[in-house]
Amino acid sequence: MKIIGLAVFLLGIQMGFKSNEFLIVIISLVVGAVIGEWINLDRILNNIGFWLEKKLGSNHGSVSKGFVTATLIFVIGAMAVVGSLDSGLRGDHQVLFTKSIIDGFTSIVLTTTLGIGVMFSAIPVMLYQGSIALFATQIDLFVPADLLELLIAEITATGGVMIMAIGINMTGISTIRVANLLPGILVAACLVVIQYFLLFD
């Protein structure tokens, strides 16, 4: 588990370096954490996991931990966004196919340590990526290509810090409620849009 945690931490570092404006990442994480703690997204996700755990019985290990950890790893990241946009806008599914292979191998490794809960992360991943792909045509109408590149860079970097936090949790160094940081991704998107229109007005 600790070795996998270190690998996840390294993935987060790589994602974090995608940022062009790291101040946006910092502000996004702080504001996102405040919103997330207020809503308590971590508890909501864990409650879904505990519900699944009750349905499956205690023989399958910590379903909640596997579900939450895998969901966060698979949902946060550039490939989920870029792949879904390519699929919806251009009908090019190559990035999503690549991501599915990577996620498949990752899920096998995670399942050996976190249990069957990893399998259920497929549901929020499908909803998340499917929604982006479905609304991609509308995104293309309203979001300029250069703004989209900036959005992907800062969202990826913000998500990278969250991935690092997941790695820290898996190594047992600390316990960070990563799900409560998720609003930071929306905050990053808002800040990039504001900065873009202020600079180009």
C-alpha positions as a Markdown table, in Angstrom:
| # | Residue | x | y | z |
|---|---|---|---|---|
| 1 | Met | 0.0 | 0.0 | 0.0 |
| 2 | Lys | 2.8 | 2.4 | 0.9 |
| 3 | Ile | 4.6 | 1.7 | -2.4 |
| 4 | Ile | 1.5 | 2.4 | -4.4 |
| 5 | Gly | 1.0 | 5.6 | -2.3 |
| 6 | Leu | 4.5 | 6.8 | -3.4 |
| 7 | Ala | 3.7 | 6.1 | -7.0 |
| 8 | Val | 0.4 | 8.0 | -6.7 |
| 9 | Phe | 2.3 | 10.9 | -5.0 |
| 10 | Leu | 4.7 | 11.0 | -8.0 |
| 11 | Leu | 1.8 | 11.1 | -10.4 |
| 12 | Gly | 0.5 | 14.1 | -8.5 |
| 13 | Ile | 3.8 | 15.9 | -8.7 |
| 14 | Gln | 3.9 | 15.4 | -12.5 |
| 15 | Met | 0.4 | 16.9 | -12.7 |
| 16 | Gly | 1.2 | 19.8 | -10.5 |
| 17 | Phe | 4.0 | 21.0 | -12.8 |
| 18 | Lys | 1.4 | 21.6 | -15.6 |
| 19 | Ser | 0.4 | 24.9 | -13.9 |
| 20 | Asn | 1.4 | 28.3 | -15.5 |
| 21 | Glu | 0.0 | 30.3 | -12.6 |
| 22 | Phe | 0.6 | 28.4 | -9.4 |
| 23 | Leu | -1.1 | 31.2 | -7.4 |
| 24 | Ile | -4.4 | 30.1 | -9.0 |
| 25 | Val | -3.7 | 26.5 | -7.7 |
| 26 | Ile | -3.1 | 27.7 | -4.1 |
| 27 | Ile | -6.2 | 30.0 | -4.0 |
| 28 | Ser | -8.3 | 27.2 | -5.6 |
| 29 | Leu | -7.2 | 24.7 | -3.0 |
| 30 | Val | -7.8 | 27.0 | -0.1 |
| 31 | Val | -11.2 | 28.2 | -1.2 |
| 32 | Gly | -12.2 | 24.7 | -2.4 |
| 33 | Ala | -11.2 | 23.3 | 1.0 |
| 34 | Val | -13.5 | 25.8 | 2.8 |
| 35 | Ile | -16.4 | 25.0 | 0.5 |
| 36 | Gly | -15.7 | 21.2 | 0.7 |
| 37 | Glu | -15.5 | 21.3 | 4.5 |
| 38 | Trp | -18.8 | 23.2 | 4.7 |
| 39 | Ile | -20.6 | 20.7 | 2.4 |
| 40 | Asn | -18.5 | 17.8 | 3.8 |
| 41 | Leu | -18.1 | 16.0 | 0.5 |
| 42 | Asp | -15.8 | 13.5 | 2.1 |
| 43 | Arg | -18.6 | 12.3 | 4.4 |
| 44 | Ile | -21.0 | 12.1 | 1.5 |
| 45 | Leu | -18.6 | 9.9 | -0.6 |
| 46 | Asn | -17.8 | 7.8 | 2.4 |
| 47 | Asn | -21.5 | 7.3 | 3.2 |
| 48 | Ile | -22.0 | 5.9 | -0.3 |
| 49 | Gly | -19.1 | 3.6 | 0.3 |
| 50 | Phe | -20.5 | 2.5 | 3.7 |
| 51 | Trp | -23.9 | 1.8 | 2.1 |
| 52 | Leu | -22.2 | -0.4 | -0.5 |
| 53 | Glu | -20.3 | -2.1 | 2.3 |
| 54 | Lys | -23.5 | -2.9 | 4.1 |
| 55 | Lys | -25.0 | -4.3 | 0.9 |
| 56 | Leu | -22.0 | -6.5 | 0.2 |
| 57 | Gly | -21.3 | -7.5 | 3.7 |
| 58 | Ser | -18.1 | -7.2 | 5.7 |
| 59 | Asn | -16.3 | -10.0 | 3.9 |
| 60 | His | -15.2 | -7.7 | 1.1 |
| 61 | Gly | -12.9 | -5.4 | 3.2 |
| 62 | Ser | -13.2 | -1.6 | 3.4 |
| 63 | Val | -15.5 | -1.0 | 0.4 |
| 64 | Ser | -15.7 | 2.7 | 1.4 |
| 65 | Lys | -12.0 | 3.3 | 1.4 |
| 66 | Gly | -11.5 | 1.5 | -2.0 |
| 67 | Phe | -14.5 | 3.4 | -3.5 |
| 68 | Val | -13.4 | 6.9 | -2.4 |
| 69 | Thr | -9.7 | 6.4 | -3.2 |
| 70 | Ala | -10.2 | 4.9 | -6.6 |
| 71 | Thr | -12.9 | 7.5 | -7.5 |
| 72 | Leu | -10.6 | 10.4 | -6.7 |
| 73 | Ile | -7.7 | 8.9 | -8.6 |
| 74 | Phe | -9.7 | 8.1 | -11.7 |
| 75 | Val | -11.8 | 11.3 | -11.8 |
| 76 | Ile | -9.1 | 13.9 | -11.1 |
| 77 | Gly | -6.7 | 14.5 | -14.0 |
| 78 | Ala | -6.1 | 15.9 | -17.4 |
| 79 | Met | -6.9 | 12.7 | -19.3 |
| 80 | Ala | -10.4 | 12.5 | -18.0 |
| 81 | Val | -11.1 | 16.0 | -19.2 |
| 82 | Val | -9.1 | 16.0 | -22.4 |
| 83 | Gly | -10.3 | 12.6 | -23.4 |
| 84 | Ser | -13.9 | 13.4 | -22.8 |
| 85 | Leu | -13.6 | 16.6 | -24.8 |
| 86 | Asp | -11.9 | 14.9 | -27.7 |
| 87 | Ser | -14.6 | 12.2 | -27.7 |
| 88 | Gly | -17.5 | 14.7 | -27.7 |
| 89 | Leu | -16.0 | 17.4 | -30.0 |
| 90 | Arg | -14.1 | 15.4 | -32.6 |
| 91 | Gly | -15.3 | 11.8 | -32.1 |
| 92 | Asp | -11.7 | 10.9 | -31.3 |
| 93 | His | -11.8 | 8.3 | -28.5 |
| 94 | Gln | -8.0 | 7.6 | -28.4 |
| 95 | Val | -7.3 | 9.4 | -25.2 |
| 96 | Leu | -10.2 | 7.8 | -23.4 |
| 97 | Phe | -9.1 | 4.3 | -24.6 |
| 98 | Thr | -5.6 | 5.0 | -23.3 |
| 99 | Lys | -7.0 | 6.2 | -20.0 |
| 100 | Ser | -9.2 | 3.1 | -19.7 |
| 101 | Ile | -6.2 | 0.8 | -20.2 |
| 102 | Ile | -4.2 | 2.8 | -17.6 |
| 103 | Asp | -7.2 | 2.9 | -15.2 |
| 104 | Gly | -7.7 | -0.8 | -15.7 |
| 105 | Phe | -4.2 | -1.8 | -14.7 |
| 106 | Thr | -4.3 | 0.7 | -11.8 |
| 107 | Ser | -7.6 | -0.7 | -10.6 |
| 108 | Ile | -6.2 | -4.2 | -10.5 |
| 109 | Val | -3.3 | -3.0 | -8.3 |
| 110 | Leu | -5.6 | -1.0 | -6.1 |
| 111 | Thr | -8.1 | -3.9 | -5.7 |
| 112 | Thr | -5.3 | -6.1 | -4.3 |
| 113 | Thr | -4.9 | -3.6 | -1.4 |
| 114 | Leu | -8.2 | -1.8 | -1.1 |
| 115 | Gly | -10.7 | -4.4 | -2.0 |
| 116 | Ile | -13.8 | -4.7 | -4.1 |
| 117 | Gly | -14.8 | -1.0 | -3.5 |
| 118 | Val | -12.5 | 0.0 | -6.3 |
| 119 | Met | -14.9 | -1.6 | -8.8 |
| 120 | Phe | -17.7 | 0.7 | -7.8 |
| 121 | Ser | -15.6 | 3.8 | -8.7 |
| 122 | Ala | -16.6 | 3.0 | -12.4 |
| 123 | Ile | -20.0 | 4.6 | -11.7 |
| 124 | Pro | -18.9 | 8.2 | -10.8 |
| 125 | Val | -16.1 | 8.0 | -13.5 |
| 126 | Met | -18.7 | 7.1 | -16.2 |
| 127 | Leu | -21.1 | 9.9 | -15.1 |
| 128 | Tyr | -18.2 | 12.5 | -14.9 |
| 129 | Gln | -16.6 | 11.7 | -18.2 |
| 130 | Gly | -19.9 | 11.0 | -19.9 |
| 131 | Ser | -21.3 | 14.4 | -18.9 |
| 132 | Ile | -18.2 | 16.2 | -20.2 |
| 133 | Ala | -18.4 | 14.3 | -23.5 |
| 134 | Leu | -22.1 | 15.0 | -23.9 |
| 135 | Phe | -21.8 | 18.7 | -23.2 |
| 136 | Ala | -18.6 | 19.1 | -25.2 |
| 137 | Thr | -20.4 | 20.5 | -28.2 |
| 138 | Gln | -21.8 | 23.3 | -26.1 |
| 139 | Ile | -18.4 | 23.9 | -24.4 |
| 140 | Asp | -16.9 | 24.3 | -27.9 |
| 141 | Leu | -19.4 | 27.0 | -28.8 |
| 142 | Phe | -18.7 | 29.2 | -25.7 |
| 143 | Val | -15.1 | 28.5 | -24.7 |
| 144 | Pro | -12.2 | 29.7 | -27.0 |
| 145 | Ala | -9.5 | 27.1 | -27.7 |
| 146 | Asp | -6.8 | 29.1 | -25.9 |
| 147 | Leu | -9.0 | 29.5 | -22.8 |
| 148 | Leu | -9.7 | 25.8 | -22.9 |
| 149 | Glu | -5.9 | 25.0 | -22.8 |
| 150 | Leu | -5.5 | 27.3 | -19.8 |
| 151 | Leu | -8.4 | 25.7 | -18.0 |
| 152 | Ile | -7.0 | 22.2 | -18.6 |
| 153 | Ala | -3.5 | 23.2 | -17.3 |
| 154 | Glu | -4.7 | 24.8 | -14.1 |
| 155 | Ile | -7.4 | 22.1 | -13.4 |
| 156 | Thr | -4.7 | 19.4 | -13.9 |
| 157 | Ala | -2.3 | 21.1 | -11.6 |
| 158 | Thr | -5.0 | 21.7 | -8.9 |
| 159 | Gly | -6.0 | 18.0 | -9.3 |
| 160 | Gly | -2.3 | 17.0 | -9.0 |
| 161 | Val | -2.0 | 18.4 | -5.5 |
| 162 | Met | -5.1 | 16.4 | -4.6 |
| 163 | Ile | -3.6 | 13.3 | -6.1 |
| 164 | Met | -0.5 | 14.0 | -4.0 |
| 165 | Ala | -2.7 | 14.1 | -0.9 |
| 166 | Ile | -4.2 | 10.7 | -1.9 |
| 167 | Gly | -0.6 | 9.4 | -2.0 |
| 168 | Ile | 0.1 | 10.8 | 1.4 |
| 169 | Asn | -3.0 | 9.1 | 2.8 |
| 170 | Met | -2.1 | 5.8 | 1.2 |
| 171 | Thr | 1.4 | 5.9 | 2.8 |
| 172 | Gly | -0.1 | 6.5 | 6.2 |
| 173 | Ile | 1.9 | 9.7 | 6.7 |
| 174 | Ser | -1.2 | 11.7 | 7.4 |
| 175 | Thr | -5.0 | 11.7 | 6.8 |
| 176 | Ile | -6.2 | 14.4 | 4.5 |
| 177 | Arg | -9.9 | 14.6 | 3.6 |
| 178 | Val | -9.2 | 14.8 | -0.2 |
| 179 | Ala | -12.8 | 14.7 | -1.3 |
| 180 | Asn | -13.4 | 18.0 | 0.6 |
| 181 | Leu | -10.8 | 19.6 | -1.8 |
| 182 | Leu | -12.8 | 18.8 | -4.9 |
| 183 | Pro | -14.6 | 22.1 | -5.2 |
| 184 | Gly | -11.1 | 23.6 | -5.8 |
| 185 | Ile | -11.3 | 22.3 | -9.3 |
| 186 | Leu | -14.4 | 24.5 | -10.0 |
| 187 | Val | -12.7 | 27.4 | -8.2 |
| 188 | Ala | -9.7 | 27.0 | -10.5 |
| 189 | Ala | -11.9 | 27.0 | -13.5 |
| 190 | Cys | -13.6 | 30.2 | -12.4 |
| 191 | Leu | -10.3 | 32.0 | -11.6 |
| 192 | Val | -8.9 | 31.1 | -15.0 |
| 193 | Val | -11.9 | 32.4 | -16.8 |
| 194 | Ile | -11.8 | 35.7 | -14.7 |
| 195 | Gln | -8.1 | 36.1 | -15.4 |
| 196 | Tyr | -8.6 | 35.4 | -19.1 |
| 197 | Phe | -11.3 | 38.0 | -19.7 |
| 198 | Leu | -9.5 | 40.6 | -17.5 |
| 199 | Leu | -6.3 | 40.2 | -19.6 |
| 200 | Phe | -8.0 | 40.1 | -23.0 |
| 201 | Asp | -10.6 | 42.8 | -22.4 |
